[in-house]
Amino acid sequence: RDVSCVRTSFPRFAGTLRTAADKLADLDPGPAAGEILRAEVAREAPRRTGTLAASHRVEGSAVVTDLIYAGVIVGGWPGHGIEANPYTERAAEAAEAAVVEEWDKAAGAVLDLVVGA
């Protein structure tokens, strides 16, 4: 094996590997993963008026709501006769494979930046 070839390609490899490592540390698949989860949360949310289901939005890759009673619905409130309805957990389980695929795509795009090996 030609050692000069290894010696000249290593700095490029090391540099691109460092860049990829930095990008992986801050990896966020963004709104695509969040939208997958938001759709499942809306599907799983209990409905009386539809307000709860429609209230969820994507911020980055997170799904949030401003409705004060959402936490009570998810966790329950035994003292008030409200049973827990962990619809967000069911949604996360249903969306898991698709969300992991988005993370995989995002990580793959970063790792494609590594050259010189």
VMD Tcl script that draws the C-alpha trace (Angstrom):
set ca {
  {0.00 0.00 0.00}
  {1.27 3.44 -0.90}
  {1.88 5.30 2.37}
  {2.04 8.69 0.64}
  {-1.57 8.25 -0.50}
  {-2.72 7.55 3.06}
  {-0.69 10.48 4.40}
  {-2.16 12.96 1.91}
  {-5.79 11.83 2.24}
  {-5.83 11.62 6.04}
  {-5.98 15.38 6.76}
  {-9.02 15.73 4.51}
  {-10.67 12.72 6.12}
  {-9.91 13.99 9.64}
  {-11.23 17.46 8.82}
  {-14.47 16.26 7.28}
  {-14.93 13.74 10.09}
  {-14.54 16.54 12.66}
  {-17.08 18.66 10.79}
  {-19.53 15.76 10.65}
  {-19.07 15.05 14.37}
  {-19.86 18.69 15.18}
  {-22.96 18.59 12.99}
  {-24.10 15.27 14.49}
  {-23.86 16.76 17.98}
  {-26.49 19.33 16.96}
  {-28.50 16.99 14.74}
  {-32.16 17.87 14.44}
  {-34.32 16.33 11.73}
  {-36.40 19.46 11.91}
  {-40.04 19.95 11.13}
  {-40.38 16.78 9.04}
  {-40.09 14.54 12.12}
  {-42.20 16.91 14.17}
  {-44.95 16.94 11.56}
  {-45.06 13.14 11.52}
  {-45.53 13.13 15.28}
  {-48.02 16.04 15.22}
  {-50.24 14.16 12.76}
  {-50.25 11.09 15.04}
  {-50.96 13.22 18.12}
  {-53.93 14.81 16.34}
  {-55.18 11.35 15.33}
  {-54.86 9.94 18.87}
  {-56.19 12.94 20.80}
  {-59.58 12.41 22.45}
  {-62.37 14.37 20.79}
  {-65.35 16.19 22.13}
  {-64.99 19.44 20.24}
  {-61.73 18.75 18.34}
  {-59.99 21.71 20.00}
  {-57.35 19.55 21.68}
  {-56.53 17.61 18.51}
  {-56.24 20.81 16.48}
  {-54.16 22.66 19.09}
  {-50.86 20.85 18.58}
  {-48.17 22.49 16.49}
  {-44.56 21.77 15.56}
  {-41.71 23.81 17.04}
  {-38.43 22.55 15.63}
  {-38.90 18.81 15.90}
  {-41.11 19.01 19.00}
  {-44.90 18.94 19.20}
  {-46.44 21.43 21.63}
  {-49.82 22.82 22.67}
  {-50.83 25.85 24.67}
  {-53.98 24.24 26.05}
  {-53.70 24.19 29.82}
  {-55.82 21.07 30.15}
  {-53.74 18.92 27.77}
  {-51.52 17.74 30.64}
  {-54.55 16.81 32.70}
  {-55.93 14.74 29.83}
  {-52.60 12.93 29.36}
  {-51.80 12.38 33.05}
  {-55.29 12.33 34.53}
  {-56.54 13.97 37.70}
  {-57.85 11.27 40.06}
  {-59.15 13.79 42.59}
  {-61.50 15.12 39.94}
  {-62.42 11.76 38.43}
  {-60.36 12.28 35.26}
  {-58.60 9.13 34.11}
  {-55.29 9.42 32.31}
  {-55.44 9.22 28.52}
  {-51.82 8.94 27.37}
  {-52.68 9.77 23.77}
  {-49.26 11.39 23.24}
  {-47.52 8.14 24.21}
  {-49.68 6.18 21.78}
  {-48.89 8.75 19.10}
  {-45.15 8.49 19.78}
  {-45.28 4.71 19.51}
  {-47.25 4.89 16.24}
  {-44.88 7.49 14.75}
  {-41.64 5.93 15.97}
  {-40.57 4.14 12.78}
  {-41.26 7.15 10.55}
  {-39.54 9.56 12.95}
  {-36.50 7.28 13.22}
  {-36.37 7.25 9.42}
  {-36.24 11.07 9.41}
  {-33.40 11.01 11.96}
  {-31.63 8.41 9.80}
  {-31.96 10.64 6.73}
  {-30.62 13.65 8.63}
  {-27.68 11.66 10.03}
  {-26.97 10.13 6.61}
  {-26.81 13.57 5.01}
  {-24.23 14.65 7.59}
  {-22.17 11.47 7.26}
  {-22.14 11.86 3.48}
  {-19.91 14.91 4.11}
  {-17.08 12.65 5.32}
  {-14.56 12.16 2.50}
  {-11.01 10.95 2.14}
  {-11.29 7.55 3.82}
}
mol new
graphics top color blue
foreach p $ca { graphics top sphere $p radius 0.5 }
foreach p [lrange $ca 0 end-1] q [lrange $ca 1 end] { graphics top cylinder $p $q radius 0.2 }
display resetview
